[in-house]
Amino acid sequence: MRQSTPGRLRTLRRGPRGIRGGDAGMTTSEYAMGTIAACALAAVLYKIVTSAVVTDALTSLVRRALDAPF
């Protein structure tokens, strides 16, 4: 016998432990991976911002802004 559409949708939403939605947050390993990813991104951005090319460009930009005629 074929289930009606609402019954089929309810069945599709069920996981191995019943209706999904019981996990309300990250686990410790997910926090650790998120922290590692954030630190890696910060390290890459730090390297980019402190590179000679970017430092020279920012210095030039600030000098031009300070030397602008009023």
trRosetta pair geometry for C-beta under 8 A, 3 or more apart (Angstrom, degrees):
i j d omega theta_ij theta_ji phi_ij phi_ji
3 7 4.0 -122 178 97 115 122
3 8 4.8 150 92 -59 118 80
3 11 6.9 90 74 -10 171 139
4 7 4.9 88 56 13 75 108
4 8 7.0 -142 94 -9 35 90
5 8 5.7 -56 -144 35 31 111
5 9 6.4 30 159 -19 66 104
6 9 5.7 -54 -147 36 33 111
6 10 6.4 35 155 -21 65 105
7 10 5.7 -52 -148 35 32 113
7 11 6.5 33 152 -20 64 105
8 11 5.6 -54 -150 35 33 113
8 12 6.4 34 152 -21 66 105
9 12 5.6 -52 -147 35 34 113
9 13 6.5 31 155 -19 65 106
10 13 5.9 -58 -151 35 31 110
10 14 7.0 38 150 -32 61 102
11 14 5.9 -50 -157 17 35 116
13 19 6.1 13 124 -137 104 80
13 20 6.3 -124 172 22 75 99
14 18 6.2 -70 -147 -173 93 28
14 19 5.8 -58 -105 -85 68 49
14 20 7.3 167 -139 -21 22 80
15 18 7.0 -2 57 62 73 30
15 19 7.5 73 18 -172 81 11
15 20 4.6 82 -14 -71 120 95
17 20 7.9 96 64 -93 88 55
17 22 6.5 -63 104 18 132 149
18 22 7.8 76 69 -36 102 129
26 30 3.7 -127 -168 92 107 130
26 31 5.4 135 113 -52 126 76
26 34 7.1 -11 -169 -12 168 138
27 30 5.0 97 52 7 69 103
27 31 7.3 -128 100 -4 37 87
28 31 5.6 -52 -151 35 35 112
28 32 6.4 36 151 -20 66 105
29 32 5.5 -50 -147 35 35 114
29 33 6.4 34 154 -16 66 104
30 33 5.8 -51 -144 39 33 109
30 34 6.2 35 154 -19 64 107
31 34 5.7 -57 -146 39 30 112
31 35 6.2 31 155 -20 65 107
32 35 5.8 -54 -147 36 29 111
32 36 6.4 28 155 -18 64 106
33 36 5.7 -52 -145 37 32 111
33 37 6.3 32 155 -18 65 107
34 37 5.7 -55 -146 38 30 111
34 38 6.3 30 155 -19 65 107
35 38 5.8 -54 -146 37 30 111
35 39 6.3 29 155 -17 64 107
36 39 5.8 -56 -147 38 30 110
36 40 6.3 31 154 -20 64 107
37 40 5.7 -54 -147 36 31 112
37 41 6.4 30 155 -17 64 106
38 41 5.8 -54 -148 37 31 111
38 42 6.3 32 153 -19 64 106
39 42 5.6 -53 -146 37 32 113
39 43 6.4 35 154 -21 65 104
40 43 5.7 -52 -149 34 31 112
40 44 6.5 30 154 -17 64 104
41 44 5.8 -54 -148 36 33 110
41 45 6.3 29 155 -15 66 107
42 45 5.8 -57 -145 41 30 109
42 46 6.1 35 155 -23 65 107
43 46 5.6 -52 -146 34 29 114
43 47 6.5 31 155 -19 63 104
44 47 5.8 -55 -151 35 31 111
44 48 6.5 29 152 -18 64 106
45 48 5.6 -54 -147 36 34 112
45 49 6.1 26 159 -15 69 109
46 49 6.1 -58 -141 40 27 105
46 50 6.0 5 166 0 65 116
47 50 6.4 -68 -137 49 22 96
47 51 6.5 45 156 -52 61 95
48 51 5.9 -39 -157 -4 29 117
48 54 6.2 82 154 -30 65 155
49 54 5.6 -117 -143 119 32 151
49 55 7.9 86 157 -64 52 74
50 54 7.4 15 16 70 8 119
50 55 6.6 27 -159 -57 37 114
51 54 5.0 80 61 16 87 101
51 55 6.7 -159 88 -7 40 92
52 55 5.7 -59 -141 41 28 112
52 56 6.1 28 161 -19 65 109
53 56 6.1 -59 -150 37 24 108
53 57 6.4 21 154 -17 62 109
54 57 5.6 -55 -145 38 33 112
54 58 6.2 29 157 -17 67 106
55 58 6.0 -57 -146 39 28 107
55 59 6.2 29 155 -19 64 109
56 59 5.7 -55 -144 38 29 112
56 60 6.2 31 157 -19 64 108
57 60 5.8 -55 -147 37 29 112
57 61 6.3 32 153 -22 63 107
58 61 5.5 -52 -146 35 33 114
58 62 6.4 30 156 -17 66 105
59 62 6.0 -56 -147 37 30 107
59 63 6.3 29 155 -18 65 108
60 63 5.8 -55 -145 37 30 111
60 64 6.3 28 157 -17 65 106
61 64 6.0 -56 -148 37 28 108
61 65 6.4 26 153 -19 63 108
62 65 5.6 -56 -147 37 32 112
62 66 6.3 25 156 -14 66 108
63 66 5.9 -60 -145 41 30 105
63 67 6.0 13 161 -6 67 115
64 67 6.0 -65 -138 48 27 101
64 68 6.7 54 155 -56 61 89
65 68 5.9 -28 -158 -13 31 118
